[in-house]
């Protein structure tokens, strides 16, 4: 009855105020300020940072009010009254006067909101379709484009494909802010929209952005041009059927958009499920990664930063998107590797975890390497003699009780990654550069040196400073490295990047300049005497082992949030007898390729499940053939840990296998590895993965299409993979020294019958058999 009386009263007022429908709204909802002459969607941005927020045709003035009062909450009662007023107005107009003349002067706000609604409607029309005549989704892991729907809260970054976002670091800042909001508000559905150019030609640029900025959310490519509506890059926030909100100046006043996001989260009656996040039943947080397929099988994947140890003849390469630090000598021989997979964990080099490591600094007195862990917003310290990694900043408060000692000895202690709440909300820029300014102080800064701060090495404390305050302390180092860049011929895309961003990508090494080329996925060495620039040809690649992403999944289910690859599995089903089964796997490498490194044991992963046990690599002659339960194995490991003495490790550099590699491995066309399984009656399955490091054969004629050959070796299928190779070959030109990791996945179901009959019923006869499995990679 109350709503009916309100509607009746509004209808009466409507007949008296047909010329001014805005008079129906409560006074508190109507801004006293006049509407801006132009909006952020027009030719020039208006004074408000929030350009529009409407639920229909009558939302122009309410958007102006919200722009002038960003911190006030939109009252639910007044919002309901305004909605009722608009409904009553529409009902009266349709019943009494079907053809109502529009006002002589339409407000700019109303036009702006209509433009925003058109953009949102066009974006929503692409939901559920991977590609169409006017759009294409990239970086859409696990088919999340199928799960997009009309409901939910969406935050979108709009940017023009041919804009100047690469200048003055605007491109990086825009995406860093989007990452920040995604971490702060997990319920947000976040993606980016690249508009304004042909879809096919824009793919390479989008893939370059995904790799360079480490984008883990989808990018929608549109051939429509919204430049006249958006006036540059901006953020678009919309939810369900409500009107959109456009933000063009979030850098100056971030609280405006943050407040709007919080308002939408509070006003929504039912909690919205983030369709771009992990599933609810998943207990462990999964690190989201760019979905570029086989493109990350390159030896280097965005080698962004370089540092050197001239006395020790060591080069430290931040293989950022592989989340590891590669240590090599000046000739390219890989000596060691720090980091195993994405995450945040201290410990030995083989188990430590980074999340996109960036700049590093070698401390000669300590023989330690300080590393910026960019996406974790941390600074790590690698002890090169002990081969351990620890966190310097932020300082962790570890307990010193007996339980802490036990869990640490058992390897159960997990480092807690810094969360977004551990940092100031205004400081959203990711740390990137690391420069020593004194014996105990390191300067940490983002890519453009907009937010520098000092890290005290001895205490691990952070000291905030102004940009002008410390300019003199690092300006000399910046000028020296920028001078080194002038001697190197950069690619077209890198020339658009400011010199400050590339400060950590170049280092002086004796009479050479070492530079990390992120476009060509390589490391360049420039001779200052001869002025010749060449690629560093890496060898001893088997030290890197089997990458974390190339291990075959035990179960064929996708993990929401991580880009699961569609592995090409080689499946063979065989019948075996109970007992020891020796399986030899022969692998024929692809045509027109050769081995860049021999197949080492650390490049192989095996696991058996079911009625079998994997016993490969055991050198014990009188090993029992019966199965040992997993519980007994765990207790045996505890006994070995408690009562065995750990041998002292040699102080020499870690170089992989002790035996030198056979120099004739490059001429091999077939490699092999062994899998030994102790089988019991029943069904079991052997799952094995191996990593082959390949490069184009030396005998290939120059007339062969190298680009097509690289695509065939990498097994490119999706558009992201083809676009990545196009971008790679455009920068490199020659691909003869390109090293590609080729994964091999084998799934071998084993059916085992009963034991052969013995002389008595209690006698069990075990057998030993051999199998040969042939696998071809062509």
ZASE-215921 format. One record per residue (C-alpha): residue number from 1; residue in one letter; x, y, z. Coordinates in steps of 0.25 Angstrom, whole numbers. Example, Ala and Ser with C-alpha at 12.3 -4.5 7.8 and 13.67 -1.06 7.14 Angstrom:
   num   residuo      px      py      pz
     1         A      49     -18      31
     2         S      55      -4      29
% end
This chain:
   num   residuo      px      py      pz
     1         X       0       0       0
     2         X      11      10       3
     3         X      18       7     -10
     4         X       4       9     -17
     5         X       2      22     -10
     6         X      16      27     -14
     7         X      14      23     -28
     8         X       0      31     -28
     9         X       7      43     -23
    10         X      17      43     -33
    11         X       7      42     -44
    12         X       0      54     -39
    13         X      13      62     -38
    14         X      17      56     -52
    15         X       4      63     -58
    16         X       9      76     -52
    17         X      23      75     -56
    18         X      23      68     -70
    19         X      33      78     -75
    20         X      43      75     -64
    21         X      43      60     -61
    22         X      56      62     -52
    23         X      47      70     -42
    24         X      42      56     -38
    25         X      55      52     -31
    26         X      57      56     -17
    27         X      66      69     -15
    28         X      77      61      -9
    29         X      79      53     -22
    30         X      80      65     -31
    31         X      93      72     -31
    32         X      93      87     -30
    33         X     105      88     -39
    34         X     102      90     -54
    35         X     106      78     -63
    36         X     120      79     -69
    37         X     121      84     -83
    38         X     129      72     -87
    39         X     131      58     -81
    40         X     142      48     -80
    41         X     136      41     -92
    42         X     135      53    -101
    43         X     146      62    -107
    44         X     152      66     -94
    45         X     150      61     -79
    46         X     141      68     -70
    47         X     144      72     -56
    48         X     139      60     -49
    49         X     146      47     -48
    50         X     134      38     -48
    51         X     127      41     -62
    52         X     114      33     -60
    53         X     106      24     -52
    54         X      92      21     -56
    55         X      82      10     -56
    56         X      74      16     -68
    57         X      71      29     -76
    58         X      69      37     -64
    59         X      82      35     -57
    60         X      90      47     -63
    61         X      88      56     -51
    62         X      90      45     -41
    63         X     104      42     -47
    64         X     107      57     -46
    65         X     104      56     -31
    66         X     112      44     -29
    67         X     124      50     -36
    68         X     123      62     -27
    69         X     121      54     -14
    70         X     130      41     -16
    71         X     130      37      -2
    72         X     115      38       1
    73         X     107      25       0
    74         X      95      25     -10
    75         X      83      23       0
    76         X      75      10      -3
    77         X      62      17       0
    78         X      65      29     -10
    79         X      70      20     -20
    80         X      56      12     -20
    81         X      48      25     -20
    82         X      56      29     -32
    83         X      54      16     -39
    84         X      39      17     -36
    85         X      39      31     -42
    86         X      45      27     -55
    87         X      35      15     -56
    88         X      24      24     -53
    89         X      28      34     -63
    90         X      30      24     -74
    91         X      16      18     -71
    92         X      10      31     -72
    93         X      17      35     -85
    94         X      13      22     -92
    95         X      -2      22     -87
    96         X      -5      37     -89
    97         X       5      42     -99
    98         X      12      32    -108
    99         X      20      42    -115
   100         X      26      51    -105
   101         X      36      62    -110
   102         X      50      61    -105
   103         X      56      73     -98
   104         X      62      84    -107
   105         X      76      82    -101
   106         X      80      68     -96
   107         X      89      68     -84
   108         X     104      64     -87
   109         X     103      54     -75
   110         X      91      47     -82
   111         X      99      46     -95
   112         X     111      41     -87
   113         X     103      30     -80
   114         X      97      26     -93
   115         X     111      24     -99
   116         X     116      16     -87
   117         X     104       7     -88
   118         X     107       5    -103
   119         X     121       0     -99
   120         X     116      -9     -88
   121         X     105     -15     -97
   122         X     115     -17    -108
   123         X     125     -24     -98
   124         X     114     -33     -92
   125         X     110     -37    -106
   126         X     124     -44    -107
   127         X     121     -52     -94
   128         X     121     -67     -97
   129         X     127     -66    -111
   130         X     142     -68    -112
   131         X     143     -60    -125
   132         X     133     -53    -135
   133         X     133     -44    -146
   134         X     137     -32    -137
   135         X     144     -38    -125
   136         X     154     -49    -121
   137         X     157     -53    -106
   138         X     172     -56    -103
   139         X     178     -61     -90
   140         X     165     -68     -87
   141         X     170     -79     -78
   142         X     162     -92     -76
   143         X     151     -86     -85
   144         X     146     -75     -75
   145         X     140     -68     -87
   146         X     129     -78     -86
   147         X     126     -75     -72
   148         X     124     -60     -74
   149         X     110     -56     -72
   150         X     101     -43     -70
   151         X     102     -43     -55
   152         X     114     -40     -46
   153         X     123     -28     -43
   154         X     132     -26     -55
   155         X     144     -16     -55
   156         X     150     -14     -69
   157         X     162      -6     -74
   158         X     159       0     -88
   159         X     172       4     -96
   160         X     174       7    -110
   161         X     183      -2    -118
   162         X     191       9    -125
   163         X     191      18    -113
   164         X     204      23    -106
   165         X     202      15     -94
   166         X     216      10     -96
   167         X     221      24     -94
   168         X     225      29     -80
   169         X     221      15     -74
   170         X     206      18     -75
   171         X     204       4     -80
   172         X     210      -3     -68
   173         X     204       6     -58
   174         X     190       4     -64
   175         X     191     -11     -63
   176         X     198     -11     -49
   177         X     186      -3     -43
   178         X     177     -14     -49
   179         X     185     -25     -43
   180         X     184     -17     -30
   181         X     169     -16     -30
   182         X     168     -31     -34
   183         X     176     -35     -22
   184         X     169     -25     -12
   185         X     155     -29     -17
   186         X     155     -44     -21
   187         X     140     -43     -25
   188         X     143     -34     -36
   189         X     143     -40     -50
   190         X     155     -33     -57
   191         X     159     -33     -71
   192         X     164     -23     -82
   193         X     159     -18     -95
   194         X     168     -14    -106
   195         X     160      -6    -117
   196         X     163       2    -129
   197         X     170      -7    -139
   198         X     168     -20    -148
   199         X     167     -32    -139
   200         X     178     -40    -147
   201         X     188     -29    -146
   202         X     185     -26    -132
   203         X     188     -40    -127
   204         X     203     -39    -127
   205         X     202     -26    -118
   206         X     193     -33    -109
   207         X     202     -44    -107
   208         X     214     -35    -105
   209         X     206     -28     -94
   210         X     202     -41     -87
   211         X     216     -46     -87
   212         X     223     -33     -83
   213         X     213     -29     -72
   214         X     210     -43     -68
   215         X     195     -42     -70
   216         X     187     -54     -64
   217         X     173     -49     -67
   218         X     167     -49     -81
   219         X     168     -38     -92
   220         X     157     -35    -101
   221         X     161     -30    -115
   222         X     151     -22    -122
   223         X     151     -15    -136
   224         X     142      -4    -131
   225         X     148       9    -128
   226         X     143      16    -115
   227         X     153      27    -115
   228         X     143      38    -116
   229         X     136      32    -104
   230         X     147      29     -95
   231         X     157      40     -98
   232         X     169      30     -95
   233         X     171      19     -86
   234         X     161      17     -75
   235         X     154       8     -65
   236         X     139       3     -67
   237         X     132      -2     -55
   238         X     118      -9     -57
   239         X     109     -19     -50
   240         X      97     -26     -56
   241         X      87     -17     -61
   242         X      91      -5     -54
   243         X      98       7     -61
   244         X     113       7     -63
   245         X     123      16     -57
   246         X     135      21     -64
   247         X     148      25     -58
   248         X     158      33     -65
   249         X     167      39     -54
   250         X     169      28     -44
   251         X     184      31     -43
   252         X     180      45     -36
   253         X     169      40     -27
   254         X     168      25     -26
   255         X     158      26     -14
   256         X     147      30     -24
   257         X     148      16     -31
   258         X     151       8     -19
   259         X     139      15     -12
   260         X     130      11     -24
   261         X     134      -3     -24
   262         X     131      -4      -9
   263         X     118       2     -11
   264         X     114      -8     -22
   265         X     119     -20     -13
   266         X     110     -15      -1
   267         X      98     -12      -9
   268         X      98     -25     -16
   269         X      88     -34      -9
   270         X      94     -47     -12
   271         X     109     -50     -12
   272         X     114     -50     -26
   273         X     123     -61     -31
   274         X     135     -57     -38
   275         X     135     -66     -50
   276         X     150     -62     -53
   277         X     155     -68     -40
   278         X     157     -82     -34
   279         X     146     -91     -30
   280         X     141     -92     -16
   281         X     145    -106     -13
   282         X     160    -103     -16
   283         X     167    -102      -3
   284         X     181     -97      -8
   285         X     182     -84     -14
   286         X     187     -86     -29
   287         X     196     -76     -35
   288         X     189     -70     -48
   289         X     199     -69     -60
   290         X     198     -64     -74
   291         X     191     -74     -84
   292         X     201     -74     -95
   293         X     202     -89     -97
   294         X     215     -94    -103
   295         X     221     -81    -104
   296         X     227     -82     -90
   297         X     234     -94     -94
   298         X     245     -85     -99
   299         X     258     -86     -91
   300         X     256     -71     -87
   301         X     243     -65     -85
   302         X     244     -50     -82
   303         X     258     -49     -78
   304         X     256     -35     -72
   305         X     268     -32     -63
   306         X     283     -35     -63
   307         X     293     -34     -52
   308         X     308     -39     -52
   309         X     319     -44     -44
   310         X     332     -40     -52
   311         X     342     -46     -42
   312         X     334     -59     -42
   313         X     331     -59     -57
   314         X     316     -61     -54
   315         X     304     -54     -61
   316         X     291     -54     -53
   317         X     278     -54     -62
   318         X     265     -52     -57
   319         X     256     -61     -65
   320         X     244     -54     -60
   321         X     232     -61     -65
   322         X     239     -75     -62
   323         X     240     -70     -48
   324         X     255     -73     -47
   325         X     269     -67     -47
   326         X     278     -74     -57
   327         X     293     -73     -54
   328         X     303     -75     -65
   329         X     317     -71     -69
   330         X     321     -61     -80
   331         X     321     -73     -90
   332         X     307     -77     -87
   333         X     309     -89     -79
   334         X     298     -90     -69
   335         X     304     -92     -55
   336         X     292     -92     -46
   337         X     277     -88     -45
   338         X     270     -82     -33
   339         X     255     -85     -32
   340         X     246     -96     -36
   341         X     232     -91     -38
   342         X     223     -78     -36
   343         X     220     -76     -21
   344         X     226     -70      -9
   345         X     236     -80      -1
   346         X     250     -80       4
   347         X     259     -91       5
   348         X     269     -98      -4
   349         X     270     -94     -19
   350         X     262    -106     -24
   351         X     250    -103     -15
   352         X     250     -88     -14
   353         X     239     -80     -21
   354         X     238     -67     -27
   355         X     227     -59     -33
   356         X     233     -52     -45
   357         X     247     -48     -40
   358         X     252     -35     -46
   359         X     265     -27     -43
   360         X     277     -33     -35
   361         X     289     -28     -28
   362         X     302     -36     -25
   363         X     308     -34     -12
   364         X     323     -38     -14
   365         X     327     -37       1
   366         X     315     -47       5
   367         X     315     -55      -8
   368         X     300     -53      -8
   369         X     290     -48     -18
   370         X     279     -39     -14
   371         X     267     -41     -23
   372         X     254     -33     -25
   373         X     242     -42     -24
   374         X     233     -33     -32
   375         X     219     -39     -31
   376         X     221     -43     -17
   377         X     226     -29     -13
   378         X     238     -35      -6
   379         X     253     -35      -6
   380         X     260     -48      -5
   381         X     274     -52      -2
   382         X     281     -64      -9
   383         X     294     -70      -2
   384         X     302     -75     -14
   385         X     311     -83      -5
   386         X     300     -90       3
   387         X     290     -90      -9
   388         X     279     -85       0
   389         X     269     -74      -2
   390         X     263     -65       9
   391         X     254     -53      10
   392         X     260     -40      14
   393         X     247     -31      13
   394         X     237     -32      19
   395         X     243     -37      32
   396         X     236     -50      36
   397         X     233     -53      51
   398         X     236     -67      52
   399         X     234     -75      65
   400         X     245     -82      72
   401         X     238     -93      79
   402         X     240    -108      79
   403         X     229    -110      69
   404         X     234     -99      60
   405         X     248    -107      60
   406         X     241    -120      57
   407         X     232    -115      45
   408         X     245    -108      40
   409         X     253    -121      40
   410         X     242    -128      33
   411         X     240    -118      23
   412         X     226    -114      26
   413         X     229    -100      29
   414         X     222     -91      18
   415         X     226     -76      16
   416         X     214     -67      16
   417         X     214     -58       4
   418         X     212     -43       6
   419         X     197     -39       4
   420         X     192     -26      -1
   421         X     188     -22      13
   422         X     203     -22      17
   423         X     205      -9       8
   424         X     200       4       7
   425         X     187       5      -1
   426         X     193      17      -9
   427         X     206      10     -12
   428         X     201       0     -23
   429         X     213       0     -32
   430         X     221     -13     -32
   431         X     236     -12     -28
   432         X     245     -15     -40
   433         X     259      -8     -39
   434         X     269     -10     -28
   435         X     282      -1     -27
   436         X     292       0     -16
   437         X     293      14     -11
   438         X     302      11       1
   439         X     308      -1       9
   440         X     296      -4      16
   441         X     285       2       8
   442         X     278      -2      -5
   443         X     269       6     -13
   444         X     256      -1     -18
   445         X     247       6     -28
   446         X     237       3     -38
   447         X     239       3     -53
   448         X     238      18     -55
   449         X     245      21     -41
   450         X     232      28     -37
   451         X     231      21     -23
   452         X     245      19     -18
   453         X     249      14      -4
   454         X     261      10       3
   455         X     263      -4       9
   456         X     273      -5      21
   457         X     280     -18      19
   458         X     284     -21      33
   459         X     270     -19      39
   460         X     261     -22      27
   461         X     254      -9      30
   462         X     247       0      19
   463         X     249      15      19
   464         X     240      23      11
   465         X     246      35       3
   466         X     242      45      -7
   467         X     247      44     -22
   468         X     255      57     -22
   469         X     261      53      -8
   470         X     269      42     -13
   471         X     271      46     -28
   472         X     285      49     -26
   473         X     289      35     -20
   474         X     284      27     -32
   475         X     284      37     -43
   476         X     299      34     -47
   477         X     296      19     -48
   478         X     284      22     -56
   479         X     292      31     -66
   480         X     303      20     -67
   481         X     294       9     -71
   482         X     285      18     -80
   483         X     298      21     -87
   484         X     301       7     -89
   485         X     288       5     -96
   486         X     292      15    -107
   487         X     302       5    -112
   488         X     292      -6    -114
   489         X     282      -6    -126
   490         X     269      -8    -119
   491         X     256     -14    -126
   492         X     245      -4    -130
   493         X     236      -8    -118
   494         X     248      -6    -108
   495         X     251       7    -114
   496         X     237      12    -109
   497         X     241       9     -95
   498         X     247      19     -86
   499         X     262      17     -82
   500         X     259      17     -68
   501         X     250       4     -70
   502         X     262      -3     -76
   503         X     272       1     -65
   504         X     272     -13     -59
   505         X     273     -20     -73
   506         X     287     -16     -76
   507         X     300     -18     -69
   508         X     315     -15     -72
   509         X     323     -28     -72
   510         X     338     -26     -74
   511         X     339     -21     -88
   512         X     325     -25     -92
   513         X     311     -20     -90
   514         X     301     -31     -86
   515         X     286     -28     -89
   516         X     273     -35     -87
   517         X     264     -35     -99
   518         X     250     -38     -95
   519         X     245     -37    -109
   520         X     255     -47    -115
   521         X     255     -55    -102
   522         X     270     -55    -102
   523         X     282     -49     -96
   524         X     291     -40    -104
   525         X     306     -38    -103
   526         X     312     -26    -109
   527         X     327     -24    -111
   528         X     331     -10    -108
   529         X     344     -12    -116
   530         X     338     -18    -129
   531         X     324     -12    -127
   532         X     319     -26    -131
   533         X     306     -31    -124
   534         X     303     -45    -123
   535         X     294     -55    -115
   536         X     299     -63    -104
   537         X     298     -77    -107
   538         X     294     -85     -95
   539         X     299     -99     -92
   540         X     298    -109     -81
   541         X     283    -107     -81
   542         X     280    -120     -74
   543         X     283    -113     -61
   544         X     270    -106     -62
   545         X     263    -120     -61
   546         X     248    -122     -63
   547         X     240    -109     -63
   548         X     229    -109     -53
   549         X     218    -106     -64
   550         X     222    -118     -72
   551         X     219    -129     -62
   552         X     207    -138     -67
   553         X     195    -137     -59
   554         X     191    -149     -51
   555         X     176    -146     -53
   556         X     170    -141     -65
   557         X     163    -129     -58
   558         X     166    -115     -59
   559         X     170    -106     -48
   560         X     163     -93     -48
   561         X     172     -81     -48
   562         X     184     -88     -54
   563         X     185     -90     -69
   564         X     185    -104     -71
   565         X     192    -109     -84
   566         X     186    -119     -93
   567         X     197    -128     -93
   568         X     200    -138    -104
   569         X     200    -151     -97
   570         X     206    -164    -103
   571         X     197    -175     -97
   572         X     201    -190     -98
   573         X     193    -201     -91
   574         X     201    -214     -88
   575         X     199    -227     -80
   576         X     210    -231     -70
   577         X     213    -242     -61
   578         X     215    -239     -46
   579         X     229    -235     -41
   580         X     239    -226     -46
   581         X     236    -219     -60
   582         X     248    -212     -67
   583         X     242    -202     -77
   584         X     251    -195     -87
   585         X     245    -182     -94
   586         X     251    -179    -107
   587         X     248    -165    -112
   588         X     251    -160    -127
   589         X     253    -145    -127
   590         X     246    -137    -138
   591         X     252    -135    -152
   592         X     261    -123    -155
   593         X     265    -122    -140
   594         X     276    -126    -131
   595         X     279    -127    -116
   596         X     283    -115    -109
   597         X     286    -123     -97
   598         X     286    -138     -93
   599         X     275    -144     -86
   600         X     279    -144     -71
   601         X     272    -151     -60
   602         X     267    -138     -54
   603         X     259    -135     -67
   604         X     251    -148     -64
   605         X     239    -149     -55
   606         X     232    -163     -52
   607         X     220    -167     -43
   608         X     213    -180     -42
   609         X     199    -182     -36
   610         X     190    -194     -33
   611         X     196    -208     -31
   612         X     210    -204     -34
   613         X     222    -197     -28
   614         X     233    -189     -36
   615         X     247    -193     -33
   616         X     255    -186     -44
   617         X     269    -182     -41
   618         X     271    -192     -29
   619         X     285    -197     -29
   620         X     283    -207     -17
   621         X     286    -221     -23
   622         X     278    -229     -13
   623         X     266    -220     -13
   624         X     253    -227      -8
   625         X     242    -228     -19
   626         X     230    -227     -10
   627         X     222    -214      -9
   628         X     225    -204       2
   629         X     213    -196       7
   630         X     214    -181       7
   631         X     213    -180      22
   632         X     225    -189      24
   633         X     232    -181      13
   634         X     229    -168      21
   635         X     234    -174      34
   636         X     247    -179      28
   637         X     250    -165      23
   638         X     248    -160      37
   639         X     257    -170      42
   640         X     268    -166      32
   641         X     266    -151      35
   642         X     267    -153      50
   643         X     279    -163      50
   644         X     287    -161      38
   645         X     298    -151      37
   646         X     298    -141      25
   647         X     310    -141      17
   648         X     317    -127      15
   649         X     314    -121       1
   650         X     325    -117      -8
   651         X     328    -102      -9
   652         X     329    -103     -24
   653         X     318     -97     -33
   654         X     306    -106     -35
   655         X     308    -111     -50
   656         X     297    -122     -51
   657         X     302    -136     -53
   658         X     316    -140     -49
   659         X     319    -147     -62
   660         X     323    -138     -73
   661         X     313    -138     -85
   662         X     316    -147     -97
   663         X     320    -137    -108
   664         X     313    -146    -118
   665         X     299    -144    -113
   666         X     296    -134    -123
   667         X     297    -145    -134
   668         X     287    -154    -127
   669         X     273    -156    -133
   670         X     268    -164    -122
   671         X     269    -163    -107
   672         X     264    -173     -96
   673         X     261    -174     -81
   674         X     257    -185     -72
   675         X     245    -187     -63
   676         X     246    -199     -54
   677         X     232    -203     -47
   678         X     230    -214     -37
   679         X     216    -219     -41
   680         X     206    -227     -33
   681         X     193    -233     -38
   682         X     183    -223     -42
   683         X     183    -210     -50
   684         X     193    -199     -49
   685         X     198    -187     -57
   686         X     211    -181     -60
   687         X     211    -166     -63
   688         X     225    -161     -68
   689         X     229    -147     -73
   690         X     242    -143     -79
   691         X     248    -130     -84
   692         X     257    -130     -97
   693         X     264    -117    -100
   694         X     264    -115    -115
   695         X     269    -105    -126
   696         X     269    -105    -141
   697         X     279    -114    -147
   698         X     292    -108    -152
   699         X     289    -115    -166
   700         X     277    -108    -169
   701         X     277    -100    -182
   702         X     276     -85    -181
   703         X     264     -85    -191
   704         X     255     -93    -181
   705         X     244     -84    -175
   706         X     250     -83    -160
   707         X     237     -77    -155
   708         X     229     -89    -159
   709         X     239     -98    -154
   710         X     239     -92    -140
   711         X     224     -93    -140
   712         X     225    -108    -144
   713         X     235    -111    -133
   714         X     228    -103    -122
   715         X     214    -110    -127
   716         X     207     -96    -128
   717         X     192     -98    -128
   718         X     185     -86    -122
   719         X     185     -72    -127
   720         X     194     -67    -115
   721         X     205     -77    -119
   722         X     205     -73    -134
   723         X     205     -58    -130
   724         X     216     -60    -120
   725         X     225     -67    -130
   726         X     222     -56    -140
   727         X     226     -46    -130
   728         X     239     -54    -126
   729         X     243     -56    -141
   730         X     241     -41    -144
   731         X     251     -37    -133
   732         X     261     -49    -135
   733         X     262     -51    -150
   734         X     271     -63    -148
   735         X     266     -75    -140
   736         X     278     -84    -141
   737         X     282     -82    -127
   738         X     268     -83    -121
   739         X     266     -93    -111
   740         X     252    -100    -108
   741         X     248    -109     -97
   742         X     240    -120    -104
   743         X     232    -128     -93
   744         X     229    -143     -95
   745         X     217    -149     -87
   746         X     215    -164     -86
   747         X     203    -171     -79
   748         X     205    -186     -78
   749         X     193    -194     -72
   750         X     198    -207     -68
   751         X     189    -219     -66
   752         X     195    -230     -57
   753         X     189    -244     -55
   754         X     191    -254     -43
   755         X     204    -260     -39
   756         X     208    -272     -47
   757         X     204    -285     -40
   758         X     215    -291     -31
   759         X     218    -305     -26
   760         X     209    -302     -13
   761         X     198    -292     -11
   762         X     206    -284      -2
   763         X     218    -282     -12
   764         X     218    -269     -19
   765         X     226    -268     -32
   766         X     231    -254     -36
   767         X     236    -251     -50
   768         X     245    -240     -57
   769         X     240    -235     -70
   770         X     245    -224     -80
   771         X     237    -215     -89
   772         X     241    -205    -100
   773         X     232    -193    -103
   774         X     235    -185    -116
   775         X     231    -170    -116
   776         X     232    -161    -128
   777         X     231    -146    -126
   778         X     228    -143    -141
% end
